[in-house]
Amino acid sequence: MGLDYVLSAYKTITILAVSALIKNLDMIITPDTSIAHIASAFNKPVITIHENNSESYKLFAPISDLNRTIFSKNHNNLKGFSVDSIINASRELTEILQGETKL
């Protein structure tokens, strides 16, 4: 999309490097539950992409104060998730964060 405020992360080799990177991010979008858990540990706003499986989601749901989950159309994979939903969730969380900084 060419957005100057969206950056792809660089390759990390250890979980400590990943954690250090997440600690310094403003928002995380991920399909990876380990990344979601690390983001939650730092209470970072996180958007997760998850298979459409409520039992799995109960186990791996993010617990950050600000979080959204986009579900795929499938029970056992991520195929069919909505990119528009991710964009909308990102905008929503960004607006909430901007509102908090104005207080």
N, C-alpha and C positions, 0 to 999 in steps of 0.2 A: 504493500500500500504506500510505501515511501514516506512513512511518518517519521519525522526526525526525533520524536520522543519514545519510539519503540525500538529496542535493541535486542538482538538475539544474544544469548549468553555464549561465552566461549567454552571450549571443552575443559572439563574438570576431571581430575584423575582420582581424587579421594573424596570421601563423604565430608571431611573437614573443609575441603576447598569449596564444595557445593554449599555447605552451611555458611561459610564466610560470604559467599556470593549472595545467597538469599538474605542474609542479615542486612545487606546494603541495598536491597531492592525496595522499590515503593509498592509494587504489586507483582504477584506471580500468577501466571496462567500455565497450568500443567495437566497432563494426563497421568502423571506419575504420582502414585500415592506416597512414596517416600518423600518426594519434594513437597507435597501438600502437608505432610506431618512436620517437616522441618519448618516450613512457612508458619504453621500453626504454633510451633514452639516459640517462634519469635513474634507471634501474634500479628503477622503480616497479612494484608488483604490478599486473598487467594481465590482464583477461579479454577475449579477443577473440571475435567472432562471425564465422565464416568460411564461405564456400560449401564444399560437400563436394567439394573438388578438391585432390588431393594435390600436383599440380604447382604450382598457384597458392600453396598453403600453404607449400611449400618456399621460395618467393620472399619471402613476406610474413609469416612466422611471427614472433611476438614473441620477444625474447631476454632479457627481464628474468629475474633469478634466480627470481622467483615469477611464473609465468604459467600460464594455462589457456586452452584454446580450445574453444569450443562450435561444432560444425559443423551447418549446416543439412541438410535432407534432399535438397537440390538441388545439382547440379553447377555451375550457373552463376548462382545467386542465393541470397539469404539466407532465402527462404521455408521455413518448417518447422523453424526452430531451437527448442530447448526452453528456455522461460523457467525452468522448474524446474531445469534443468542450470546455468543462470547463477546462480540463487540458491544452489544447492549449492556451486558453485565459489567464490562470494563468501564463503560461510560457511567453507569449507575454508581459503581464503587468510587470512581474518580470524583463524581459530584459530591458524594458523601464525604470523602476525604477533604475536598476543597472547602466544604461547609464547616468541617471540624477545625480547619486551620484559621478560619475567619473568626472563630469564637473568642 
